[in-house]
Amino acid sequence: ANLVVGENVPLHAAADEKSAVEQRISWDLVELADGPYPEGDLLPVTAPDGTKGYMHKSRLRSLLDYRLLAGRQIGVWKITAILAGD
């Protein structure tokens, strides 16, 4: 699964940003289709409701990616952990 990063991110009908927008997804998980992936910036995904389409790779974040945890300590934000992978 990949997290859709942002509000109202378009799910395109084809691997072309000028193609019809099937739906818009905000901060939800989509399933990345099995490769091989087409050249270009749009990747094939399946939306939570099962709709298949293409989404710009800059708007997808792997759940197995690097993450950092931060919290306020004495009124100052501090990084408390950095996680790599799952």
KOLDREN-256095 format. One record per atom (N, C-alpha, C): residue number from 1; residue in three letters; atom name; x, y, z. Coordinates in Angstrom, 3 decimals. Example, Ala and Ser with C-alpha at 12.3 -4.5 7.8 and 13.67 -1.06 7.14 Angstrom:
REM residues 2
+------+------+------+----------+----------+----------+
: resi : resn : name :        X :        Y :        Z :
+------+------+------+----------+----------+----------+
:    1 :  ALA :    N :   13.190 :   -5.690 :    7.800 :
:    1 :  ALA :   CA :   12.300 :   -4.500 :    7.800 :
:    1 :  ALA :    C :   13.200 :   -3.300 :    7.800 :
:    2 :  SER :    N :   12.850 :   -2.250 :    7.080 :
:    2 :  SER :   CA :   13.670 :   -1.060 :    7.140 :
:    2 :  SER :    C :   12.900 :    0.030 :    7.870 :
+------+------+------+----------+----------+----------+
***
This chain:
REM residues 86
+------+------+------+----------+----------+----------+
: resi : resn : name :        X :        Y :        Z :
+------+------+------+----------+----------+----------+
:    1 :  ALA :    N :    0.836 :   -1.187 :    0.000 :
:    1 :  ALA :   CA :    0.000 :    0.000 :    0.000 :
:    1 :  ALA :    C :    0.877 :    1.246 :    0.000 :
:    2 :  ASN :    N :    0.342 :    2.301 :   -0.539 :
:    2 :  ASN :   CA :    0.989 :    3.610 :   -0.541 :
:    2 :  ASN :    C :   -0.003 :    4.634 :   -0.013 :
:    3 :  LEU :    N :    0.501 :    5.595 :    0.727 :
:    3 :  LEU :   CA :   -0.326 :    6.686 :    1.233 :
:    3 :  LEU :    C :   -0.400 :    7.778 :    0.178 :
:    4 :  VAL :    N :   -1.611 :    8.235 :   -0.109 :
:    4 :  VAL :   CA :   -1.789 :    9.380 :   -1.000 :
:    4 :  VAL :    C :   -1.524 :   10.621 :   -0.159 :
:    5 :  VAL :    N :   -0.508 :   11.375 :   -0.543 :
:    5 :  VAL :   CA :   -0.083 :   12.538 :    0.223 :
:    5 :  VAL :    C :   -0.747 :   13.780 :   -0.354 :
:    6 :  GLY :    N :   -1.783 :   14.258 :    0.320 :
:    6 :  GLY :   CA :   -2.430 :   15.488 :   -0.100 :
:    6 :  GLY :    C :   -3.942 :   15.369 :   -0.169 :
:    7 :  GLU :    N :   -4.548 :   16.496 :   -0.443 :
:    7 :  GLU :   CA :   -5.998 :   16.617 :   -0.565 :
:    7 :  GLU :    C :   -6.404 :   16.594 :   -2.036 :
:    8 :  ASN :    N :   -7.465 :   15.875 :   -2.351 :
:    8 :  ASN :   CA :   -8.060 :   15.866 :   -3.694 :
:    8 :  ASN :    C :   -7.058 :   15.535 :   -4.799 :
:    9 :  VAL :    N :   -6.227 :   14.532 :   -4.552 :
:    9 :  VAL :   CA :   -5.236 :   14.107 :   -5.545 :
:    9 :  VAL :    C :   -5.969 :   13.335 :   -6.650 :
:   10 :  PRO :    N :   -5.791 :   13.719 :   -7.913 :
:   10 :  PRO :   CA :   -6.542 :   13.071 :   -8.994 :
:   10 :  PRO :    C :   -6.075 :   11.654 :   -9.306 :
:   11 :  LEU :    N :   -7.051 :   10.789 :   -9.521 :
:   11 :  LEU :   CA :   -6.825 :    9.433 :  -10.019 :
:   11 :  LEU :    C :   -7.241 :    9.466 :  -11.490 :
:   12 :  HIS :    N :   -6.250 :    9.394 :  -12.377 :
:   12 :  HIS :   CA :   -6.513 :    9.532 :  -13.810 :
:   12 :  HIS :    C :   -6.917 :    8.191 :  -14.436 :
:   13 :  ALA :    N :   -7.713 :    8.269 :  -15.492 :
:   13 :  ALA :   CA :   -8.186 :    7.080 :  -16.204 :
:   13 :  ALA :    C :   -7.076 :    6.419 :  -17.010 :
:   14 :  ALA :    N :   -6.078 :    7.194 :  -17.431 :
:   14 :  ALA :   CA :   -4.974 :    6.670 :  -18.241 :
:   14 :  ALA :    C :   -3.663 :    7.259 :  -17.724 :
:   15 :  ALA :    N :   -2.552 :    6.753 :  -18.217 :
:   15 :  ALA :   CA :   -1.236 :    7.220 :  -17.791 :
:   15 :  ALA :    C :   -0.879 :    8.531 :  -18.489 :
:   16 :  ASP :    N :   -1.803 :    9.481 :  -18.410 :
:   16 :  ASP :   CA :   -1.647 :   10.786 :  -19.044 :
:   16 :  ASP :    C :   -2.362 :   11.806 :  -18.159 :
:   17 :  GLU :    N :   -1.651 :   12.845 :  -17.740 :
:   17 :  GLU :   CA :   -2.252 :   13.829 :  -16.833 :
:   17 :  GLU :    C :   -3.400 :   14.607 :  -17.481 :
:   18 :  LYS :    N :   -3.545 :   14.512 :  -18.790 :
:   18 :  LYS :   CA :   -4.652 :   15.175 :  -19.474 :
:   18 :  LYS :    C :   -5.874 :   14.265 :  -19.593 :
:   19 :  SER :    N :   -5.736 :   13.021 :  -19.146 :
:   19 :  SER :   CA :   -6.865 :   12.078 :  -19.227 :
:   19 :  SER :    C :   -7.910 :   12.420 :  -18.171 :
:   20 :  ALA :    N :   -9.071 :   11.820 :  -18.315 :
:   20 :  ALA :   CA :  -10.184 :   12.067 :  -17.385 :
:   20 :  ALA :    C :   -9.788 :   11.709 :  -15.955 :
:   21 :  VAL :    N :  -10.340 :   12.458 :  -15.021 :
:   21 :  VAL :   CA :  -10.117 :   12.179 :  -13.603 :
:   21 :  VAL :    C :  -11.268 :   11.296 :  -13.119 :
:   22 :  GLU :    N :  -10.940 :   10.067 :  -12.730 :
:   22 :  GLU :   CA :  -11.946 :    9.107 :  -12.264 :
:   22 :  GLU :    C :  -12.501 :    9.500 :  -10.901 :
:   23 :  GLN :    N :  -11.617 :    9.949 :  -10.028 :
:   23 :  GLN :   CA :  -12.002 :   10.399 :   -8.692 :
:   23 :  GLN :    C :  -10.829 :   11.141 :   -8.085 :
:   24 :  ARG :    N :  -11.073 :   11.761 :   -6.936 :
:   24 :  ARG :   CA :  -10.022 :   12.451 :   -6.198 :
:   24 :  ARG :    C :   -9.908 :   11.796 :   -4.829 :
:   25 :  ILE :    N :   -8.680 :   11.607 :   -4.386 :
:   25 :  ILE :   CA :   -8.428 :   10.885 :   -3.140 :
:   25 :  ILE :    C :   -7.615 :   11.776 :   -2.216 :
:   26 :  SER :    N :   -7.998 :   11.802 :   -0.941 :
:   26 :  SER :   CA :   -7.308 :   12.606 :    0.064 :
:   26 :  SER :    C :   -6.816 :   11.723 :    1.200 :
:   27 :  TRP :    N :   -5.530 :   11.735 :    1.435 :
:   27 :  TRP :   CA :   -4.926 :   11.077 :    2.592 :
:   27 :  TRP :    C :   -5.496 :    9.695 :    2.851 :
:   28 :  ASP :    N :   -5.476 :    8.841 :    1.846 :
:   28 :  ASP :   CA :   -5.969 :    7.475 :    1.977 :
:   28 :  ASP :    C :   -4.930 :    6.535 :    1.385 :
:   29 :  LEU :    N :   -5.145 :    5.252 :    1.559 :
:   29 :  LEU :   CA :   -4.211 :    4.259 :    1.030 :
:   29 :  LEU :    C :   -4.693 :    3.740 :   -0.316 :
:   30 :  VAL :    N :   -3.749 :    3.582 :   -1.246 :
:   30 :  VAL :   CA :   -4.020 :    2.957 :   -2.535 :
:   30 :  VAL :    C :   -3.032 :    1.811 :   -2.694 :
:   31 :  GLU :    N :   -3.417 :    0.850 :   -3.537 :
:   31 :  GLU :   CA :   -2.543 :   -0.288 :   -3.797 :
:   31 :  GLU :    C :   -1.823 :   -0.045 :   -5.114 :
:   32 :  LEU :    N :   -0.512 :   -0.124 :   -5.069 :
:   32 :  LEU :   CA :    0.282 :    0.037 :   -6.274 :
:   32 :  LEU :    C :    0.197 :   -1.257 :   -7.070 :
:   33 :  ALA :    N :   -0.115 :   -1.144 :   -8.366 :
:   33 :  ALA :   CA :   -0.233 :   -2.333 :   -9.216 :
:   33 :  ALA :    C :    1.132 :   -2.993 :   -9.367 :
:   34 :  ASP :    N :    1.120 :   -4.290 :   -9.618 :
:   34 :  ASP :   CA :    2.374 :   -4.992 :   -9.854 :
:   34 :  ASP :    C :    3.028 :   -4.445 :  -11.115 :
:   35 :  GLY :    N :    4.379 :   -4.383 :  -11.119 :
:   35 :  GLY :   CA :    5.147 :   -3.872 :  -12.254 :
:   35 :  GLY :    C :    4.992 :   -4.778 :  -13.455 :
:   36 :  PRO :    N :    5.538 :   -4.471 :  -14.592 :
:   36 :  PRO :   CA :    6.418 :   -3.328 :  -14.808 :
:   36 :  PRO :    C :    5.629 :   -2.023 :  -14.915 :
:   37 :  TYR :    N :    6.274 :   -0.940 :  -14.513 :
:   37 :  TYR :   CA :    5.612 :    0.362 :  -14.532 :
:   37 :  TYR :    C :    5.910 :    1.088 :  -15.836 :
:   38 :  PRO :    N :    4.919 :    1.825 :  -16.312 :
:   38 :  PRO :   CA :    5.142 :    2.582 :  -17.541 :
:   38 :  PRO :    C :    6.138 :    3.706 :  -17.288 :
:   39 :  GLU :    N :    6.808 :    4.134 :  -18.351 :
:   39 :  GLU :   CA :    7.696 :    5.281 :  -18.220 :
:   39 :  GLU :    C :    6.838 :    6.506 :  -17.966 :
:   40 :  GLY :    N :    7.375 :    7.452 :  -17.262 :
:   40 :  GLY :   CA :    6.634 :    8.669 :  -16.966 :
:   40 :  GLY :    C :    6.359 :    8.789 :  -15.480 :
:   41 :  ASP :    N :    5.591 :    9.784 :  -15.144 :
:   41 :  ASP :   CA :    5.370 :   10.125 :  -13.743 :
:   41 :  ASP :    C :    4.107 :    9.529 :  -13.140 :
:   42 :  LEU :    N :    3.239 :    8.922 :  -13.950 :
:   42 :  LEU :   CA :    2.002 :    8.355 :  -13.420 :
:   42 :  LEU :    C :    2.141 :    6.850 :  -13.243 :
:   43 :  LEU :    N :    1.769 :    6.378 :  -12.062 :
:   43 :  LEU :   CA :    1.871 :    4.952 :  -11.749 :
:   43 :  LEU :    C :    0.484 :    4.327 :  -11.624 :
:   44 :  PRO :    N :    0.331 :    3.065 :  -12.012 :
:   44 :  PRO :   CA :   -0.961 :    2.397 :  -11.902 :
:   44 :  PRO :    C :   -1.269 :    2.031 :  -10.447 :
:   45 :  VAL :    N :   -2.469 :    2.407 :   -9.995 :
:   45 :  VAL :   CA :   -2.887 :    2.117 :   -8.621 :
:   45 :  VAL :    C :   -4.340 :    1.659 :   -8.612 :
:   46 :  THR :    N :   -4.723 :    1.060 :   -7.490 :
:   46 :  THR :   CA :   -6.122 :    0.708 :   -7.244 :
:   46 :  THR :    C :   -6.581 :    1.481 :   -6.022 :
:   47 :  ALA :    N :   -7.670 :    2.225 :   -6.185 :
:   47 :  ALA :   CA :   -8.230 :    3.046 :   -5.106 :
:   47 :  ALA :    C :   -8.912 :    2.156 :   -4.058 :
:   48 :  PRO :    N :   -9.212 :    2.710 :   -2.889 :
:   48 :  PRO :   CA :   -9.862 :    1.922 :   -1.840 :
:   48 :  PRO :    C :  -11.180 :    1.272 :   -2.273 :
:   49 :  ASP :    N :  -11.901 :    1.902 :   -3.206 :
:   49 :  ASP :   CA :  -13.185 :    1.331 :   -3.662 :
:   49 :  ASP :    C :  -13.008 :    0.356 :   -4.826 :
:   50 :  GLY :    N :  -11.750 :    0.078 :   -5.229 :
:   50 :  GLY :   CA :  -11.487 :   -0.865 :   -6.315 :
:   50 :  GLY :    C :  -11.286 :   -0.232 :   -7.677 :
:   51 :  THR :    N :  -11.496 :    1.086 :   -7.788 :
:   51 :  THR :   CA :  -11.289 :    1.775 :   -9.058 :
:   51 :  THR :    C :   -9.812 :    1.752 :   -9.415 :
:   52 :  LYS :    N :   -9.520 :    1.381 :  -10.657 :
:   52 :  LYS :   CA :   -8.143 :    1.360 :  -11.133 :
:   52 :  LYS :    C :   -7.870 :    2.636 :  -11.918 :
:   53 :  GLY :    N :   -6.671 :    3.151 :  -11.771 :
:   53 :  GLY :   CA :   -6.294 :    4.363 :  -12.472 :
:   53 :  GLY :    C :   -4.817 :    4.647 :  -12.291 :
:   54 :  TYR :    N :   -4.448 :    5.881 :  -12.549 :
:   54 :  TYR :   CA :   -3.048 :    6.293 :  -12.498 :
:   54 :  TYR :    C :   -2.909 :    7.543 :  -11.639 :
:   55 :  MET :    N :   -1.841 :    7.568 :  -10.832 :
:   55 :  MET :   CA :   -1.616 :    8.677 :   -9.937 :
:   55 :  MET :    C :   -0.156 :    9.110 :  -10.042 :
:   56 :  HIS :    N :    0.071 :   10.408 :   -9.903 :
:   56 :  HIS :   CA :    1.424 :   10.941 :  -10.000 :
:   56 :  HIS :    C :    2.273 :   10.399 :   -8.860 :
:   57 :  LYS :    N :    3.475 :    9.902 :   -9.205 :
:   57 :  LYS :   CA :    4.327 :    9.255 :   -8.210 :
:   57 :  LYS :    C :    4.776 :   10.197 :   -7.097 :
:   58 :  SER :    N :    4.783 :   11.500 :   -7.339 :
:   58 :  SER :   CA :    5.173 :   12.448 :   -6.294 :
:   58 :  SER :    C :    4.121 :   12.551 :   -5.192 :
:   59 :  ARG :    N :    2.907 :   12.041 :   -5.449 :
:   59 :  ARG :   CA :    1.825 :   12.106 :   -4.463 :
:   59 :  ARG :    C :    1.639 :   10.787 :   -3.719 :
:   60 :  LEU :    N :    2.555 :    9.835 :   -3.915 :
:   60 :  LEU :   CA :    2.476 :    8.524 :   -3.262 :
:   60 :  LEU :    C :    3.666 :    8.337 :   -2.335 :
:   61 :  ARG :    N :    3.393 :    7.817 :   -1.168 :
:   61 :  ARG :   CA :    4.453 :    7.562 :   -0.180 :
:   61 :  ARG :    C :    4.317 :    6.134 :    0.321 :
:   62 :  SER :    N :    5.380 :    5.366 :    0.163 :
:   62 :  SER :   CA :    5.376 :    3.979 :    0.622 :
:   62 :  SER :    C :    5.276 :    3.909 :    2.138 :
:   63 :  LEU :    N :    4.525 :    2.949 :    2.634 :
:   63 :  LEU :   CA :    4.427 :    2.750 :    4.079 :
:   63 :  LEU :    C :    5.719 :    2.165 :    4.638 :
:   64 :  LEU :    N :    6.585 :    1.678 :    3.763 :
:   64 :  LEU :   CA :    7.856 :    1.094 :    4.195 :
:   64 :  LEU :    C :    9.014 :    2.079 :    4.044 :
:   65 :  ASP :    N :    8.713 :    3.337 :    3.857 :
:   65 :  ASP :   CA :    9.717 :    4.364 :    3.646 :
:   65 :  ASP :    C :   10.287 :    4.841 :    4.988 :
:   66 :  TYR :    N :   11.255 :    5.726 :    4.922 :
:   66 :  TYR :   CA :   11.786 :    6.336 :    6.137 :
:   66 :  TYR :    C :   10.713 :    7.177 :    6.818 :
:   67 :  ARG :    N :   10.737 :    7.182 :    8.135 :
:   67 :  ARG :   CA :    9.801 :    7.997 :    8.909 :
:   67 :  ARG :    C :   10.555 :    8.603 :   10.078 :
:   68 :  LEU :    N :   10.106 :    9.751 :   10.523 :
:   68 :  LEU :   CA :   10.684 :   10.292 :   11.735 :
:   68 :  LEU :    C :    9.572 :   10.608 :   12.708 :
:   69 :  LEU :    N :    9.890 :   10.482 :   13.967 :
:   69 :  LEU :   CA :    8.947 :   10.800 :   15.035 :
:   69 :  LEU :    C :    9.476 :   12.029 :   15.755 :
:   70 :  ALA :    N :    8.588 :   12.953 :   16.051 :
:   70 :  ALA :   CA :    8.976 :   14.172 :   16.752 :
:   70 :  ALA :    C :    7.944 :   14.480 :   17.817 :
:   71 :  GLY :    N :    8.379 :   15.185 :   18.815 :
:   71 :  GLY :   CA :    7.474 :   15.580 :   19.880 :
:   71 :  GLY :    C :    7.988 :   16.830 :   20.569 :
:   72 :  ARG :    N :    7.083 :   17.498 :   21.259 :
:   72 :  ARG :   CA :    7.461 :   18.702 :   21.996 :
:   72 :  ARG :    C :    8.064 :   18.302 :   23.337 :
:   73 :  GLN :    N :    9.202 :   18.859 :   23.630 :
:   73 :  GLN :   CA :    9.850 :   18.634 :   24.911 :
:   73 :  GLN :    C :   10.242 :   19.992 :   25.471 :
:   74 :  ILE :    N :    9.630 :   20.355 :   26.562 :
:   74 :  ILE :   CA :    9.854 :   21.650 :   27.204 :
:   74 :  ILE :    C :    9.634 :   22.789 :   26.204 :
:   75 :  GLY :    N :    8.542 :   22.685 :   25.450 :
:   75 :  GLY :   CA :    8.149 :   23.735 :   24.512 :
:   75 :  GLY :    C :    8.917 :   23.776 :   23.207 :
:   76 :  VAL :    N :    9.812 :   22.829 :   22.956 :
:   76 :  VAL :   CA :   10.613 :   22.808 :   21.733 :
:   76 :  VAL :    C :   10.386 :   21.478 :   21.020 :
:   77 :  TRP :    N :   10.205 :   21.547 :   19.684 :
:   77 :  TRP :   CA :   10.055 :   20.317 :   18.905 :
:   77 :  TRP :    C :   11.411 :   19.639 :   18.768 :
:   78 :  LYS :    N :   11.441 :   18.321 :   19.014 :
:   78 :  LYS :   CA :   12.678 :   17.548 :   18.882 :
:   78 :  LYS :    C :   12.380 :   16.228 :   18.182 :
:   79 :  ILE :    N :   13.313 :   15.796 :   17.335 :
:   79 :  ILE :   CA :   13.210 :   14.476 :   16.710 :
:   79 :  ILE :    C :   13.536 :   13.445 :   17.783 :
:   80 :  THR :    N :   12.627 :   12.484 :   17.954 :
:   80 :  THR :   CA :   12.835 :   11.462 :   18.979 :
:   80 :  THR :    C :   13.235 :   10.114 :   18.392 :
:   81 :  ALA :    N :   12.973 :    9.897 :   17.105 :
:   81 :  ALA :   CA :   13.358 :    8.623 :   16.478 :
:   81 :  ALA :    C :   13.323 :    8.773 :   14.969 :
:   82 :  ILE :    N :   14.189 :    8.013 :   14.296 :
:   82 :  ILE :   CA :   14.172 :    7.896 :   12.837 :
:   82 :  ILE :    C :   14.061 :    6.402 :   12.536 :
:   83 :  LEU :    N :   13.044 :    6.056 :   11.730 :
:   83 :  LEU :   CA :   12.790 :    4.656 :   11.393 :
:   83 :  LEU :    C :   13.042 :    4.431 :    9.909 :
:   84 :  ALA :    N :   13.669 :    3.313 :    9.591 :
:   84 :  ALA :   CA :   13.926 :    2.967 :    8.191 :
:   84 :  ALA :    C :   13.202 :    1.669 :    7.884 :
:   85 :  GLY :    N :   12.358 :    1.685 :    6.856 :
:   85 :  GLY :   CA :   11.635 :    0.476 :    6.464 :
:   85 :  GLY :    C :   10.536 :    0.122 :    7.434 :
:   86 :  ASP :    N :   10.160 :   -1.162 :    7.453 :
:   86 :  ASP :   CA :    9.073 :   -1.573 :    8.317 :
:   86 :  ASP :    C :    9.644 :   -2.130 :    9.588 :
+------+------+------+----------+----------+----------+
***
